[in-house]
Amino acid sequence: MYPDTHKIKLILITGFLGSGKTTFLNHILKKYASRAGVIVNDFGALPVDAALIKNSGVENSRIYELNNGSIFCTCLTGALGLALKFFTGCKPEFLFVEASGLGDPSSIKKILLDFQLLDYFSVQIICLADPDKILKLQGILPAVKRQITCASQVIINKTDLYIEHIIKQAEEFIAEINPEARCLRSEYGRVELQFTPARLPDENLNSCNSETSRPGMMIIKPENTDINELEKLLFKILPYCLRIKGFFSGFYFSDSGGKIIKIRTEDDKPQGIQLIFNPADGIIIKKTLADNKIHEE
């Protein structure tokens, strides 16, 4: 067994779609990039989040991408185990694992045990929470509540976008389902890392992530579409989407706080805008896109 001083500090970053996980990770990497490895899990096929941390200062050889599913679903747990095993070889001081927004981390201890890796890591689970989203979705999507109950630290992010009443409601909800978690507020994920190894979820717990529980997902590449018109169209379908994000024509598009944000970026990013949605809303989304002569890739 490794003594704790020799173990890799594994920081598992969870949080629902659009909660600010990548922004938080980029903030942390400003200080720890030279001592870190990163595993990035994008639920969709496009490596959007990985592209957003490419300039963080972490060596490219220490950025491991796992796309097209949740790392806690059986479809990717094997790949996660191999990625974790890779980092036991190069031994960074810190290993940051950014889970997909739909990831349920309940099975993290079981995965470490199955791959005989538990002795190599000290683990902390940090959950980023958009206060409005967790209140609206916790009764609909089991992963939202699981992310909070598994965390030793919950960061209520985007507090600049919401009134005090909503933030307090979120704090009360978090305290109710995980009274042991340390709860902090933040804007733009600006919270300093305080690593404290945490008690992991019971190894008999199974993740609620499965092939049958996957939401709908599509990628669009709206060629010959005016950028401002595209922004309006994305805002129109936003109520039917769990998440919108991607790069197109020199811009990064993302939903945040009920709005579509558009940021100028480099053209070397993977082109396409990813939409994640409940399957029942897929018909409305596809019809709206078709009416605007935009089709799924």
N, C-alpha and C positions, 0 to 999 in steps of 0.2 A: 504493500500500500504506500502511495506517495504521501509524504508529510505535507501539510497544508501550505507550507511556504514554497513548495515546488509545484503546486498545482496551478493549472491555467485558470485564470479568472474568467469564467464564462458568463457573460451578461446577455440574457435572453430578453429581447425587446419585443413586447406584444402590444396589441391595441387595434381597435377596429379600423376599417378602411378610412383613410383620411384623417386619422387622429394626430399625425405629425411625427411618426416614427423615424422617417428618413431625415427630417429636419433636426430632430433630437440627436440622431446618430452622427450627422455631420458636425453638429455643435461639439459633441464629445470628442470626435476624432481630431479636432483642432489641437487638442492637448495630447491625445494618446496614439495618433496615427503610426508613429515610428515603432510603437511597442505592441501593435495590434494586428489581428487577423479579423476578417469579416466574412460571414455567411449571409447572403441576401436571398430571401425567398419572395419572389413575385408570384402572386396567384395566377396571373395571366401568362401568355406565351411571350410577351414583350418584356425584356429586362429593363423596365423603366427605372426602378429604384437603384439597381446596380449602376446604371448610367449616371444617376445623380450623385453617386459617391466616388466616381472614378477620379475626381480631382481632389479628393480628401487628404491625400498624402500617404495613404496606405499603398504598399507595393502591390502592383497588379497580381503578382503571384500569390498574394495572400488575400485576394478577394474571390470568394467561391460563390457562384450563382446557381440557385436551384429554382427553376421556373415551372409554371403550368401546373399548379396545385399547391396544397398546403404541406409543409414538411411534417406535419403531425398526422396526415392521412397515410394509409398503408401504401398509396401510390408513390410516396416520396420518403418514407421513413428509412428505407434502405440507403437512399442517396444521402440523407442527412447523417446516418451512421458513418458512411464512408468519408464524408466531409469532416466530421468531427475527428475521425481517426487520422486523417491527413494532418490536422493541426497538432495532434499529439507528437507528430514527427518534427515539425518546424518550431514548435513550442513558443508561440508568442506569449507575452505576459498577460494580455487581454484577448479574448475572443468574443466579438460582438455578433450575435445571431439575431438578425431582423426577420421576424416571422411575418407571414402574409397577414393582412388585416382580417382574414377569416380564420386564422389559425387558432385552434384550441390546444393550449400547451399542457393539458392534463397528463399526457403520456410521456413527458420529457424524462422522468426518472426511469420508466420502463425501457425507453429507447437506450438510455445510457447503460442500463443493466444488460439489455439484450446484446449490446455490442462490447460488453466488458470494458466500459469507459468511465464508469462512475468514479473510480479512484484517481482519474487524471484531472478532474475538474472540480473547482469550487463554483457553485452556481448561484446567481442572483437573477430573479425575474422582475423586470420593470414593465409596467403596463401604462401606455399613453392613452388618455381618455378624452374624447371630445364630449363635453358635458351634455350637450343637447342630444347627440346621437345615442349615447348610452341610455339615456332616459327613454328615448323613443323606441329603441330597438331591443332592449334587454329582455322583453317578453316575447319577442318574435324570433330572434336568432340566439340560440344557446351559447354560441362562442363568445358573445359579448360578456355574459356573466362569468363564464369560465375563465376568461382572460383576467378578470378582476380578482376572482377567488384564488387563483394560483399565484398572484403577484405578492411580493414582499414590499413593493413600493408602487404606488399609483400616482402618476403625474396628470393632473387635470390641466390639459393644454388648451390653447386658444382662448384663454380667459378674457382677452381683449375684445373678443367677438360677441360675448354674451353678458346679459345683465346679471347682477349679483344673485337674484332669486334662483336663476337656473343653475348657477355654479354651486350654491348652497344645497339645492336639491340633489345635485350630483354627489356632493360630499356626503350627504346623509345616506344616499343609496349605497355608496362604496363602504361606509362605516357599518352599515347594516349587514352586508354580505361578506365583508372581510374586515372585521374590527382590528385585526392585528397589523394590517398594512399601514405603512407610513404614507400619508397623503399630502401631496404638494401641489401648488398652483404654478402655472407657467404661461408665458407667451413665447411663441416661436420655438418651443422646446428648449429654452435656455435654463437648464438645470444642471448643476455640476454633479459629476458622478461621485457617489459615496458608496464604495463597494462593501457590501455586507453579505456574506454567504447566508442563504436562506434555507428553510426547511422545504424540501421538494414535495410536490403532490404525491400521494400514495401510489406505489408502483402498480396497484391493481386497478387504478382508474384508467379508463379508456377515453381517448379523444372522441369528441362528437363529429370530427371531420371524417367523411367517408365519400366514396365515389357517388353514392346516391344522394348525399346532402349538398353536392356542389351547386352553386348558383349558376346562372347563365353568364356567358362572357363572349364578347365579340371585339374585333379590332376593325377600325375604319381608317381609310386613307382617302380623305375627301379631295381628290385631285381637282384642280381648276375651281376651287371654292374660295371666295374672298374670306380673308382671315376674320374680319369683323362679323361677316354673316355666319361663319362657322361658330364663333363665340356665342352668337344669339341662338343658333340651333342647339348647341350643347346645353345652354341654359334652359331651353324649352324641354329637353328630355331629362334634365337633372332630377325632377321629382320622381322619375321612374327608375333611377339608377342608384345603386349602392355606392358606386365609385366611378369617377371619370378621371383619367390621367393619361398623359402621353406627350409625344413630341411630334410637331408637324410644321413644316415650312418655316423653320427658324424660331419657333415658339414652343414653350412648355405650357400645356393646358392641364388644369386640375380644378376639382371642386373643393371649396373650402367655405365653411360657414354659410351654406346655402347659396353661394355665388360661384361663378366660373372665374378663375384667375388665369391670366395670360402673361407669361414672362419671356422676354427675348432670350434666346439661348444659342449655342453653337449648332451648326448644321450636321455635325458628325454623330448625332444621337440616333438611336433606332427609331425610324419613322413609323408613326401610327398612333391612333388614340384608342385606348382600351376602355371598354364599357363593361362594368360588372353589375348584374341586376338579378332580382328574383325572377325565376322562369316565367311566372304569371304575367310579368310586365314586358316580357320580350316582344310580344305581338305589337304593342303600342309603340315601342322604341323602333322596331323594324319598319313599321308603316310610316312613322314620322320621318325616318331617314330616307325611305324610298320616295316619299313625296318631294323630298329635296334632292333627289337623284344621287343619293349616297348609299352605297351597298357594303355589306360585310365582306371583309377580305377572306 
